[in-house]
């Protein structure tokens, strides 16, 4: 590629008597902002396209015949500008008067009061008396959904909300109808404003025409306290401000961070705070006695848990000693040691008959400190069966997996791409901020973004190629792309991929994807959340890494939850310790192996077993059969009550300090913004005390910062790389028949979101059902049915049938992580569908 000249040409202009160097072609308002020269504005927003329709930014430009809008006037060499001359002030005051003609005087009851741009500009640039005496117009409000309240009489027609939807969110659901004072901001044919980013319209609105419905009339802006924290729902780690009033969370708004979320946040990050104070919030320790839950004090509950785990750990040691003694006996049956061994075996005969299998399951949304302390506690007790990969089903290549699966590039790099291939990813709903970056790449770079998914998702940008096949055929599709890639590069496929590549059936689409990645100056291949859940993850991973390597593309992961990357670093996996260490590490079983065991003790950290696992049915059965289960969680959910023996109330993410590691590998620490509810305590403190009570060393922490510092010291030498070290053969299975596929709906990702009332009223909230395309429904003879019976293994459920043409042939789509999810089995498996009652 030829080198691009990045030198920026500048011009010299004079602003208010001050000479300024400015980029040629920049808008005047951008230059004045850079020089901290205040120019009033309403329609201008640095992230939106210029419309210049409010005229509030009029300034005097010498030799111009009239006042010029600073937002739409490009700078030129020798330009002389006056922003505060009498000429400019008169123009600004005239515009201000016109804007106030129809604006209601309802500041005392407006949620925007105290942070309203119109108030601020009116005080600075308005006149003390209005000459307007006619009647003000009245506009009836519209219901545009459960998240945004409209007061359209206050609207000044700046069109920021319209341009946000068009330019950023990628949906044209808001627009302006009419002319003059009859102009009206409205939705298309009375529809709701349906977007995963809709709440940002509240932020860009300069007046009180659009306000947050969940926080309406909850408090005044100047009464609230602002706290900076990190959003806990996806791997981007958006920066947010939480506003509290008298110790209660009132609302959440974006905190600008150009490297991560710019000035935007998703609706999930904005409105999920409602779930913090859910009705089933756990506020006191509880112990199950004779099948009944009873409240307890912290000392009693913690001691019970510590004693149980210590007892199991001691028995485990005794068993190991007994087994060693037996080995000695076999090696030297005629010595005195053999006699001692027989005595030892007899002494521990009872211990050998007692189950000593322990495990800990950790949420991907727990903090780094909580994850680290959980695995540390379990490993010092002799248990390595610690896992955070609850929605993963293929663990066959875990030893070859990266120390920390990561994005493979900076988040900002996503908008600079020329091509990308996303595998098993509904990035628009799973990582909305990453989706915005990819959308910018298509708009600004004409980037070719392609997908391989188990269903046809709706994206808000032009997709180059969108392959949707039944999940059992995804490996074959990727193998076909790899086959073209190797043909273009002239290299031979490695032995472990050779058979899959050779058998691939290549289409025009495969050729286009491979060519686009090969020709791109900057390209990436990403595995998404659905790929991570896929039963052939190892095959998808091997093929994706090979495609990226042959096309010189960055290979990366869009990881699950907010701290999956951190969980790998913390050692919350059974085959590695903290920092990815494999030396002197107690190795244990992964989730698939754990669910086949009879557990003596199990610790659940922020887990709801009926919704947080790929095979919730198997996990629930295992936990119900366990001898002892303790849950450390903010909620006393129904599923936890079924399986747990002790529930310890943990603080929510807004009530604790901690750290999240985003997909870029960036560590972001935060502090609690409100006090924990009731007797709840930060989970890291609960784990620290359990360590103290079990009598193990190394749990003398005074703050979460101490925990982070200890882990950080173990991660200093890590160099992030997604390169695979695996020679496992990739096979393309020729599976036939109907198979279930799944994803996690946007508003079912974690316990907090599932309890956010307003989010559960949106179109993105889902309930349990089965989706088939019309052809498959006709073939199965259920096209006229409203409900069907789904049989998966030994389980069955009667589900609502939805005809959905985005579902490919040979596929039945049943969402994960929703109520009733545990009635069936694995998220990806063969199923039979019959008419209800069959």
C-alpha atoms as one frame of an Amber mdcrd trajectory, in Angstrom:
protein
   0.000   0.000   0.000   1.176   3.534  -0.717   1.924   5.791   2.229  -0.676
   8.415   3.041   0.365  11.983   3.773  -1.102  12.707   7.194   0.074  16.361
   7.388  -2.873  18.610   8.263  -3.007  21.871   6.330  -3.778  24.867   8.527
  -4.967  28.418   8.059  -4.600  31.511  10.213  -7.727  33.315  11.370  -8.425
  35.995  13.960 -11.082  35.390  16.598 -11.920  38.240  18.968  -8.545  39.842
  18.259  -6.584  36.638  18.800  -4.690  34.939  15.958  -5.488  31.226  15.795
  -4.105  28.353  13.728  -6.933  26.105  12.566  -7.235  23.049  10.301  -8.273
  24.094   6.833 -11.970  23.358   6.286 -12.805  23.079   9.988 -16.013  24.677
  11.102 -15.672  27.932  12.991 -17.433  26.566  16.087 -14.875  23.732  16.327
 -12.080  26.319  16.353 -13.734  28.518  18.995 -14.390  25.465  21.189 -10.735
  24.452  20.931  -9.774  27.960  22.069 -12.341  27.951  24.903 -14.220  30.803
  23.269 -17.881  30.441  24.169 -20.352  30.497  21.307 -23.984  29.605  22.146
 -25.601  26.713  20.299 -28.539  24.300  20.343 -28.546  22.209  17.184 -24.768
  21.700  17.030 -23.326  18.555  18.628 -19.752  17.453  18.057 -20.784  13.868
  17.257 -23.682  14.703  14.939 -23.958  15.967  11.391 -24.341  19.732  11.024
 -27.841  21.072  10.400 -27.466  24.793  11.263 -31.182  25.165  11.864 -31.309
  26.803  15.310 -29.144  29.824  14.241 -28.153  30.428  17.862 -24.440  30.360
  17.006 -24.565  33.447  14.743 -21.317  35.443  14.833 -19.920  38.439  12.985
 -17.513  37.647  10.154 -15.896  40.708   8.618 -16.816  41.268   4.958 -19.778
  38.869   5.267 -23.129  40.469   4.384 -24.948  38.993   7.389 -24.304  37.100
  10.653 -22.897  33.653   9.945 -23.681  30.386  11.783 -20.429  29.296  13.399
 -21.388  25.611  13.164 -21.664  25.703   9.359 -19.022  28.267   8.393 -15.681
  26.745   7.354 -12.609  28.730   8.306 -10.579  30.416   5.565  -7.188  32.097
   5.496  -7.316  35.620   6.931 -10.869  35.330   8.256 -11.651  37.844  11.028
 -14.390  36.787  13.434 -16.115  38.579  16.304 -18.141  36.368  18.615 -19.025
  39.003  21.227 -19.440  42.156  19.197 -22.680  44.097  19.534 -23.611  42.957
  16.017 -23.217  39.292  17.052 -25.003  39.795  20.371 -27.992  41.431  18.722
 -28.302  38.518  16.301 -28.052  35.999  19.117 -30.634  37.817  21.236 -33.052
  37.958  18.319 -32.755  34.213  17.758 -33.173  33.566  21.466 -36.409  35.570
  21.511 -37.822  33.599  18.586 -36.921  30.286  20.246 -38.776  31.300  23.412
 -41.935  32.410  21.602 -43.616  29.026  21.966 -41.570  27.562  24.803 -43.640
  26.976  27.975 -42.621  28.553  31.258 -42.633  25.245  33.152 -39.037  25.145
  34.389 -40.135  24.420  37.994 -41.653  21.071  36.955 -39.258  20.152  34.162
 -36.791  17.310  34.790 -34.239  19.173  32.695 -34.314  22.153  35.044 -30.884
  22.969  36.401 -29.032  21.303  33.518 -31.001  22.783  30.623 -29.034  24.355
  27.796 -31.990  26.591  26.977 -32.024  27.976  30.520 -28.304  28.661  30.454
 -28.337  30.357  27.057 -31.504  32.334  27.860 -29.863  33.814  30.947 -26.662
  34.689  29.084 -28.048  35.810  25.735 -31.785  36.392  26.163 -33.663  39.617
  26.709 -35.334  40.488  29.976 -38.678  41.285  28.314 -40.434  39.551  25.412
 -42.403  41.531  22.841 -44.447  38.456  21.895 -48.041  38.617  23.145 -49.804
  35.971  21.027 -50.976  32.579  22.301 -48.328  29.881  22.577 -48.745  26.696
  20.606 -49.617  23.439  22.367 -48.359  20.042  21.179 -49.777  16.779  22.431
 -47.189  14.376  23.788 -46.527  10.998  22.190 -45.831   7.688  23.855 -42.621
   6.517  22.188 -41.895   3.622  24.529 -41.168   2.672  28.147 -37.833   4.488
  28.382 -38.424   8.051  27.158 -41.026  10.616  28.185 -41.968  13.313  25.679
 -42.982  16.917  26.423 -43.140  18.141  22.847 -44.388  21.627  23.720 -40.842
  22.247  24.973 -39.237  21.146  21.685 -37.202  23.854  19.884 -36.781  21.767
  16.685 -33.010  21.481  16.910 -33.330  17.970  15.347 -30.507  16.548  17.456
 -32.656  13.500  18.282 -33.470  12.978  14.605 -29.816  13.173  13.594 -28.783
  10.879  16.443 -31.154   8.214  15.204 -30.049   8.648  11.604 -26.288   9.094
  12.073 -25.461   7.153  15.247 -28.181   4.648  16.132 -28.721   3.833  12.473
 -32.510   3.926  12.621 -34.808   6.590  11.213 -37.628   6.290  13.708 -37.737
   9.951  14.713 -38.373  12.670  12.169 -39.903  16.098  11.691 -43.237  16.715
  10.016 -44.942  20.018   9.150 -43.460  23.476   8.605 -42.937  26.603  10.679
 -44.641  26.502  14.032 -46.546  23.417  12.865 -43.279  21.459  12.828 -43.415
  18.367  15.007 -40.902  15.729  16.070 -42.623  12.376  15.869 -42.165   8.675
  15.188 -43.066   6.866  12.009 -46.765   5.823  11.985 -47.050   6.097  15.765
 -44.417   3.441  16.503 -42.176   3.359  19.576 -38.557   4.483  19.433 -37.076
   0.969  19.272 -33.318   1.043  19.551 -30.755  -0.421  21.917 -29.254   3.094
  22.074 -32.465   5.161  22.332 -31.640   6.700  25.716 -28.891   8.798  24.163
 -31.617  10.918  22.575 -32.300  12.145  26.114 -28.701  13.300  26.464 -28.513
  15.124  23.144 -31.837  16.935  23.680 -30.874  20.454  24.837 -34.249  21.065
  26.522 -36.772  18.990  28.456 -38.633  17.633  25.441 -37.141  14.152  25.918
 -36.486  12.913  29.449 -35.941   9.529  31.090 -39.261   7.915  31.962 -37.984
   5.669  34.807 -36.449   8.628  36.687 -39.172  11.183  35.950 -39.853  13.555
  38.865 -37.385  11.651  41.093 -35.187  14.646  41.905 -33.634  17.918  40.809
 -30.262  17.965  39.080 -28.601  20.192  41.678 -29.677  17.873  44.507 -27.976
  14.814  43.049 -24.454  13.539  43.704 -22.465  12.316  40.710 -20.292   9.184
  40.900 -18.107   7.726  38.167 -18.245   3.966  37.638 -18.114   1.238  34.969
 -21.082  -0.399  33.260 -21.262  -4.106  34.191 -23.044  -5.756  31.259 -20.732
  -6.220  28.266 -17.052  -6.532  27.438 -16.637  -2.913  26.308 -16.656  -1.462
  29.825 -18.487   1.778  29.087 -17.751   4.634  31.469 -20.843   6.020  33.184
 -21.916   8.491  35.839 -24.396   7.352  38.464 -26.530  10.117  39.974 -27.776
   9.512  43.498 -30.172  11.382  45.757 -30.177  10.754  49.495 -28.373   7.452
  49.039 -30.632   6.141  46.264 -29.753   5.712  42.599 -31.838   8.047  40.448
 -30.326   7.666  36.988 -27.268   6.706  34.943 -25.736   8.855  32.177 -22.621
   8.541  29.969 -19.154   9.573  31.065 -17.143  10.637  28.050 -14.241   8.374
  27.165 -13.197   8.624  23.515 -11.122   5.450  23.687 -14.026   3.285  24.868
 -17.618   4.527  24.575 -17.102   8.084  23.262 -20.158   9.943  24.641 -22.707
   7.127  24.278 -24.017   4.251  26.362 -26.520   1.509  25.594 -29.995   1.431
  27.117 -28.918  -1.670  29.037 -26.171   0.302  30.747 -28.448   3.305  31.290
 -31.571   1.714  32.746 -30.387  -1.526  34.363 -29.991   0.270  37.710 -33.692
  -0.441  38.313 -32.735  -4.059  38.982 -30.545  -3.163  41.950 -33.558  -2.631
  44.237 -35.622  -5.594  43.006 -38.257  -7.166  45.232 -36.176 -10.327  45.688
 -33.105  -8.463  46.849 -31.276 -10.481  49.515 -30.532  -8.246  52.493 -29.699
 -10.677  55.300 -27.917 -14.045  55.551 -30.274 -17.016  55.346 -29.888 -20.695
  56.241 -32.127 -23.540  55.123 -33.207 -25.645  58.104 -35.491 -28.636  57.613
 -36.358 -27.353  54.168 -37.362 -23.885  55.439 -35.403 -20.672  54.939 -34.586
 -18.796  58.152 -32.719 -15.546  58.677 -29.381 -15.738  60.437 -26.611 -13.432
  61.565 -23.345 -13.098  59.695 -21.225 -14.899  62.284 -23.491 -17.949  62.283
 -23.797 -18.160  58.501 -20.119 -17.606  57.738 -18.985 -20.089  60.374 -21.358
 -22.723  59.002 -19.992 -22.268  55.473 -16.365 -22.196  56.619 -16.795 -25.321
  58.750 -18.428 -27.231  55.910 -15.758 -26.392  53.345 -12.962 -26.992  55.878
 -14.411 -30.382  56.765 -14.630 -31.444  53.132 -11.097 -30.156  52.497  -9.744
 -32.094  55.504 -11.474 -35.264  54.327  -9.976 -34.726  50.900  -6.506 -34.580
  52.466  -7.207 -37.716  54.456  -8.322 -39.505  51.322  -5.137 -38.449  49.522
  -3.051 -39.728  52.437  -4.989 -42.994  52.456  -4.435 -43.441  48.740  -0.727
 -42.719  49.177  -0.580 -45.284  51.962  -2.217 -47.866  49.725   0.369 -47.157
  47.060   3.124 -47.651  49.623   1.557 -50.921  50.708   1.516 -52.245  47.166
   5.127 -51.150  46.634   6.462 -52.721  49.815   3.944 -55.267  51.090   6.427
 -57.054  53.360   7.742 -54.087  55.279   6.625 -52.537  58.498   5.348 -49.595
  56.431   2.758 -51.926  54.936   1.404 -52.664  58.392   1.211 -48.940  59.117
  -0.523 -48.393  55.793  -3.150 -51.011  56.645  -3.769 -49.264  59.942  -4.026
 -45.917  58.209  -6.440 -47.322  55.645  -8.591 -48.858  58.339  -8.559 -45.613
  60.299  -9.703 -43.658  57.252 -12.121 -46.238  55.853 -15.072 -44.043  56.690
 -13.396 -40.982  55.159 -12.897 -42.835  51.876 -16.635 -43.444  51.634 -17.483
 -39.767  52.028 -17.756 -37.590  48.924 -15.138 -34.818  48.868 -15.799 -33.259
  45.451 -15.929 -29.451  45.658 -16.525 -26.764  43.028 -17.017 -23.023  42.617
 -18.962 -21.365  39.801 -18.222 -17.709  39.191 -20.178 -15.087  37.280 -18.505
 -13.309  34.364 -19.956 -10.102  35.832 -18.234 -10.463  39.195 -15.347  -8.117
  39.875 -11.748  -9.131  39.292 -11.148  -9.153  43.048 -14.122 -11.436  43.715
 -13.076 -13.871  41.010  -9.496 -13.953  42.240 -10.403 -14.555  45.880 -12.864
 -17.297  44.954 -10.287 -19.335  43.071  -7.630 -18.617  45.682  -9.877 -19.840
  48.503 -10.887 -22.984  46.659  -7.339 -23.848  45.613  -5.860 -23.477  49.089
  -8.617 -25.869  50.180  -7.370 -28.329  47.576 -10.035 -27.737  44.910  -9.236
 -26.563  41.383 -12.752 -26.993  40.005 -13.393 -23.283  39.541 -15.059 -22.051
  36.358 -16.652 -18.885  35.009 -17.483 -20.340  31.565 -21.040 -21.305  32.417
 -22.384 -20.697  28.912 -19.586 -22.599  27.202 -20.103 -26.240  26.217 -16.924
 -27.192  24.313 -13.818 -27.318  26.515 -11.761 -29.665  24.348  -9.103 -27.088
  23.438  -8.973 -25.187  26.720  -5.270 -25.929  27.193  -4.530 -24.231  23.861
  -6.782 -21.242  24.592  -5.118 -17.845  25.173  -4.112 -16.759  28.650  -6.782
 -14.093  28.225  -9.005 -14.175  25.127  -9.189 -10.533  24.065 -10.283  -8.258
  21.242  -6.894  -8.436  19.538  -6.847  -4.658  18.974  -7.956  -1.378  20.527
 -11.687  -0.692  20.639 -11.069   2.483  18.621  -9.498   0.374  15.859 -12.891
  -1.136  15.043 -13.983   2.090  13.327 -10.791   2.160  11.224 -11.299  -1.283
   9.691 -11.628  -1.953   5.978 -13.036  -5.458   6.424 -14.232  -7.738   9.195
 -15.644 -11.221   9.642 -17.729 -11.807  12.763 -18.550 -15.398  13.662 -21.439
 -16.253  15.967 -22.120 -12.655  16.921 -25.177 -10.451  17.258 -22.872  -7.536
  17.996 -25.645  -4.938  17.736 -27.424  -6.340  20.790 -24.527  -7.998  22.603
 -21.963  -5.157  22.425 -23.850  -2.062  21.196 -20.852   0.265  21.541 -18.646
  -2.021  19.438 -21.465  -2.094  16.910 -21.369   1.721  16.694 -17.661   1.552
  15.878 -18.251  -1.027  13.151 -21.073   1.086  11.740 -18.725   4.065  11.547
 -16.260   1.881   9.637 -18.902   1.081   7.018 -19.938   4.740   6.713 -16.482
   6.337   6.716 -14.269   3.621   5.196 -16.802   1.678   3.154 -15.713  -1.288
   5.267 -16.930  -4.728   4.241 -18.397  -6.343   7.354 -19.512  -9.971   7.015
 -21.170 -12.437   9.396 -21.500 -16.185   9.850 -24.393 -16.787  12.233 -26.977
 -19.432  13.140 -29.766 -16.983  12.246 -30.304 -13.819  10.196 -29.815 -10.858
  12.525 -30.934  -7.325  11.773 -27.997  -4.918  11.688 -28.118  -1.134  11.421
 -25.466  -0.861   8.725 -24.912  -2.331   5.284 -23.579  -5.871   5.659 -21.321
  -7.131   2.876 -22.153 -10.817   3.368 -24.545 -12.313   5.882 -24.344 -16.107
   6.064 -27.038 -17.671   8.227 -27.133 -21.451   8.565 -28.236 -23.942  11.187
 -25.676 -24.104  13.989 -24.592 -27.619  12.981 -23.430 -26.218   9.621 -21.391
 -23.259  10.863 -18.093 -25.158  10.895 -18.607 -26.170   7.263 -19.226 -22.539
   6.262 -16.063 -21.397   8.000 -14.091 -24.236   6.445 -15.220 -23.044   3.004
 -13.974 -19.507   3.713 -10.687 -20.976   4.945 -10.373 -23.024   1.767 -10.600
 -19.886  -0.375  -8.177 -18.042   1.893  -5.536 -20.766   1.517  -6.060 -20.771
  -2.241  -5.521 -17.002  -2.375  -2.416 -17.124  -0.190  -0.906 -20.065  -2.034
  -0.204 -21.850   1.231  -1.284 -25.339   2.221  -3.669 -25.840   5.104  -2.050
 -27.361   8.212  -2.644 -31.047   8.836  -5.309 -30.492  11.468  -7.394 -28.405
   9.038  -6.576 -30.156   5.778  -9.512 -32.579   5.698 -12.083 -29.926   6.590
 -10.704 -27.496   4.024 -10.500 -30.146   1.306 -14.120 -31.208   1.793 -15.456
 -27.643   1.790 -18.159 -26.651  -0.681 -17.224 -23.165  -1.850 -19.758 -20.567
  -2.953 -19.539 -17.043  -4.325 -20.183 -15.642  -0.853 -17.213 -17.523   0.605
 -14.997 -16.160  -2.160 -16.155 -12.592  -1.540 -15.488 -12.766   2.195 -12.029
 -14.242   1.703 -11.146 -11.670  -0.966 -12.338  -8.756   1.161 -10.226  -9.843
   4.126  -7.200 -10.450   1.904  -7.428  -7.084   0.143  -8.131  -4.991   3.245
  -5.481  -2.738   4.667  -6.945  -3.257   8.126  -9.098  -6.313   8.846 -10.222
  -8.430  11.759 -11.811 -11.817  12.440 -13.856 -11.925  15.637 -15.553 -14.714
  17.574 -18.743 -13.564  19.308 -20.814 -14.759  22.222 -22.770 -17.327  20.202
 -19.542 -18.866  18.896 -18.334 -19.141  22.482 -21.451 -21.168  23.362 -21.232
 -23.367  20.262 -20.704 -27.123  20.807 -17.849 -26.970  18.258 -16.124 -23.885
  19.627 -12.704 -25.503  19.225 -13.298 -26.022  15.498 -14.647 -22.512  14.999
 -11.702 -21.094  16.918  -9.111 -23.031  14.914 -10.629 -22.062  11.569 -11.134
 -18.420  12.545  -7.536 -18.108  13.734  -6.291 -19.712  10.515  -8.349 -17.325
   8.362  -7.029 -14.337  10.302  -3.443 -15.545  10.046  -3.579 -16.132   6.284
  -5.229 -12.748   5.586  -3.049 -10.743   8.015  -6.177  -9.872   9.984  -6.345
  -9.276  13.716  -7.914 -12.259  15.469  -9.986 -11.510  18.528 -12.936 -12.235
  20.761 -16.006 -10.277  21.740 -16.160 -11.876  25.163 -19.185 -12.564  27.329
 -20.278 -10.295  30.169 -18.253  -7.417  31.538 -15.363  -9.344  33.056 -14.796
 -12.596  31.227 -11.318 -11.366  30.327 -10.675 -10.619  33.982 -11.838 -14.088
  35.032  -9.124 -15.672  32.878  -6.502 -13.434  34.469  -7.868 -14.093  37.958
  -7.519 -17.850  37.509 -11.268 -18.584  37.550 -10.671 -21.544  35.237  -9.878
 -25.102  36.335  -6.691 -25.619  34.327  -4.800 -22.403  35.128  -4.092 -20.249
  38.120  -3.952 -16.477  38.444  -2.028 -14.782  35.655  -2.403 -17.873  33.473
   0.064 -19.842  35.588   0.240 -23.626  35.117   3.048 -24.293  37.603   2.127
 -25.581  41.081  -1.547 -24.980  40.331  -4.304 -27.177  41.723  -6.068 -28.363
  38.567  -9.745 -29.241  38.600 -12.753 -29.997  36.447 -14.518 -27.719  33.977
 -18.249 -27.052  34.058 -19.146 -29.970  31.784 -17.250 -32.321  34.083 -18.595
 -30.726  37.252 -22.199 -31.348  36.192 -21.429 -35.081  36.017 -20.167 -35.203
  39.602 -21.804 -35.693  42.980 -20.698 -32.552  44.825 -19.965 -32.417  48.521
 -19.791 -28.606  48.530 -20.277 -25.913  45.943 -19.893 -22.137  46.020 -21.967
 -19.980  43.644 -20.738 -16.422  43.133 -23.428 -14.143  41.670 -24.929 -17.089
  39.799 -28.561 -17.902  39.017 -28.267 -21.527  37.855 -31.539 -21.679  35.916
 -30.539 -18.838  33.575 -26.752 -18.407  33.632 -25.658 -21.741  32.142 -25.694
 -23.165  28.622 -27.210 -26.337  30.062 -29.242 -25.032  32.964 -31.123 -28.311
  33.290 -27.943 -30.284  33.978 -26.564 -27.647  36.341 -29.784 -27.449  38.353
 -29.853 -31.239  38.679 -26.232 -31.310  39.880 -26.797 -28.573  42.453 -30.004
 -30.152  43.735 -28.063 -33.376  44.287 -25.125 -31.638  45.995 -24.614 -32.116
  49.737 -24.033 -28.426  50.434 -24.401 -25.300  48.293 -23.692 -21.734  49.348
 -24.761 -18.779  47.220 -23.045 -15.409  47.452 -25.411 -13.134  45.569 -27.420
  -9.933  45.727 -30.672 -11.824  45.110 -32.601 -14.698  46.673 -33.931 -15.940
  43.351 -36.257 -18.911  43.142 -33.653 -21.159  41.522 -31.064 -20.371  44.188
 -33.608 -21.126  46.903 -34.168 -24.540  45.338 -30.517 -25.609  45.369 -28.768
 -23.614  48.112 -28.345 -24.357  51.803 -26.950 -20.955  52.743 -27.471 -17.590
  51.048 -25.046 -14.771  51.819 -26.178 -11.261  50.714 -23.604  -9.609  48.460
 -23.438  -5.976  47.438 -24.402  -5.109  43.870 -21.925  -3.498  41.477 -23.114
  -0.046  42.590 -22.442  -0.881  46.230 -18.906  -2.243  46.065 -15.464  -1.306
  44.854 -13.702  -3.441  42.314 -12.191  -3.795  38.857 -13.408  -4.945  35.443
 -11.104  -5.883  32.569 -12.639  -5.098  29.197 -12.092  -6.961  25.925  -9.201
  -4.639  25.096  -7.421  -5.779  28.273  -7.879  -2.423  29.995  -8.241  -2.595
  33.797 -10.921  -0.184  35.045 -11.419   0.216  38.788 -14.378   1.850  40.467
 -15.819   2.591  43.902 -19.238   1.937  45.379 -21.718   4.753  44.845 -24.339
   3.800  47.462 -24.342   1.793  50.662 -25.194  -1.931  50.408 -28.816  -2.790
  51.100 -29.641  -4.101  54.551 -26.886  -6.342  55.856 -25.383  -7.036  52.418
 -21.604  -6.877  52.202 -19.146  -6.616  49.284 -18.459 -10.132  48.014 -14.687
  -9.684  48.254 -15.083  -9.065  51.990 -17.270 -12.149  52.383 -14.631 -14.274
  50.654 -11.849 -12.713  52.714 -13.629 -13.625  55.955 -14.313 -17.163  54.727
 -10.592 -17.467  54.107  -9.898 -16.306  57.651 -12.454 -18.669  59.185 -11.152
 -21.707  57.294  -7.733 -20.983  58.788  -5.810 -20.546  55.552  -3.058 -17.991
  55.058  -3.002 -15.039  52.668  -6.403 -13.451  53.293  -5.358 -10.410  55.327
  -6.629  -7.778  52.879  -7.727  -4.340  54.027  -9.235  -3.152  50.745 -10.102
  -4.355  47.268  -7.054  -2.394  46.099  -4.852  -4.823  48.061  -6.447  -7.754
  46.233  -6.007  -6.092  42.844  -2.377  -5.257  43.566  -1.633  -8.900  44.461
  -3.188 -10.161  41.239  -1.600  -7.431  39.138   1.833  -8.498  40.313   1.097
 -11.967  38.891   0.027 -10.550  35.524   2.909  -8.160  34.840   4.773 -10.496
  32.490   1.735 -11.439  30.377   1.853 -10.516  26.703  -1.613 -10.734  25.240
  -1.908 -13.015  22.231  -4.804 -14.934  20.718  -2.499 -17.302  18.813  -3.524
 -20.951  19.205  -1.129 -23.740  20.075  -3.301 -26.658  19.028  -2.979 -29.496
  16.561  -6.436 -30.944  17.226  -8.065 -32.126  14.033 -11.063 -30.120  12.873
 -13.915 -32.262  11.630 -16.969 -31.166   9.685 -19.875 -33.231  10.980 -22.584
 -34.135   8.488 -25.344 -33.885  11.063 -28.926 -34.100   9.866 -32.270 -33.394
  11.489 -33.653 -30.515  13.538 -31.257 -28.855  15.990 -31.856 -26.239  18.629
 -29.909 -22.983  18.514 -29.838 -20.184  21.072 -28.517 -16.825  22.051 -28.899
 -14.713  25.170 -31.446 -11.909  24.649 -30.078  -8.442  25.275 -32.133  -7.916
  28.413 -31.541 -11.353  29.916 -27.744 -11.291  30.114 -27.426 -11.081  33.893
 -29.393 -10.915  37.138 -29.546  -7.117  37.297 -30.802  -6.622  33.743 -33.410
  -9.353  34.143 -34.887  -7.327  37.026 -34.854  -3.916  35.302 -38.595  -3.307
  34.934 -38.478  -0.703  32.162 -36.097  -2.727  29.994 -38.381  -5.729  30.291
 -41.162  -3.681  28.650 -39.159  -3.088  25.453 -39.271  -5.088  22.229 -35.834
  -6.546  22.982 -37.159  -8.312  26.086 -37.969 -11.932  25.275 -39.784 -14.829
  26.878 -39.415 -18.542  26.299 -40.711 -19.691  22.913 -39.607 -21.684  19.890
 -39.043 -19.986  16.529 -39.234 -21.787  13.191 -39.278 -20.532   9.642 -42.507
 -21.125   7.728 -41.062 -23.902   5.551 -39.905 -25.926   8.568 -43.191 -25.343
  10.370 -45.037 -26.602   7.287 -42.761 -29.642   7.010 -43.358 -30.511  10.660
 -47.109 -29.996  10.301 -47.297 -27.274  12.969 -47.704 -24.147  10.843 -51.231
 -23.574  12.182 -50.347 -24.328  15.800 -49.934 -21.690  18.482 -48.030 -24.011
  20.815 -45.835 -27.045  20.184 -44.100 -29.713  22.228 -40.314 -29.557  22.103
 -38.456 -32.717  23.091 -34.746 -32.537  23.854 -33.181 -35.718  25.158 -35.261
 -36.904  28.104 -36.800 -33.477  28.619 -39.782 -31.835  27.004 -41.624 -28.537
  27.213 -44.724 -27.032  25.676 -43.715 -23.718  24.120 -45.334 -20.927  22.140
 -44.567 -21.210  18.441 -43.415 -18.109  16.557 -43.003 -18.168  12.776 -39.782
 -16.280  12.047 -38.175 -16.169   8.615 -34.783 -15.188  10.070 -34.365 -18.759
  11.333 -32.557 -21.050   8.854 -33.740 -24.500   7.803 -33.147 -27.424  10.162
 -33.043 -25.020  13.073 -35.333 -24.327  16.028 -34.536 -21.151  17.927 -35.132
 -21.188  21.691 -33.681 -18.285  23.714 -31.334 -18.840  26.612 -31.362 -17.148
  30.049 -35.126 -16.590  30.206 -37.636 -18.076  32.620 -38.327 -21.702  31.731
 -34.948 -22.101  30.047 -33.997 -24.926  32.434 -36.872 -27.158  31.307 -34.904
 -28.470  28.349 -31.165 -28.980  28.047 -28.113 -27.659  26.241 -28.409 -24.471
  24.193 -27.298 -26.361  21.058 -28.639 -29.889  20.593 -30.916 -32.113  18.529
 -34.631 -31.597  19.203 -37.955 -32.990  18.060 -40.953 -30.720  17.577 -44.513
 -31.968  17.535 -47.967 -30.513  17.915 -48.903 -29.586  21.491 -50.044 -32.550
  23.550 -48.152 -35.051  21.409
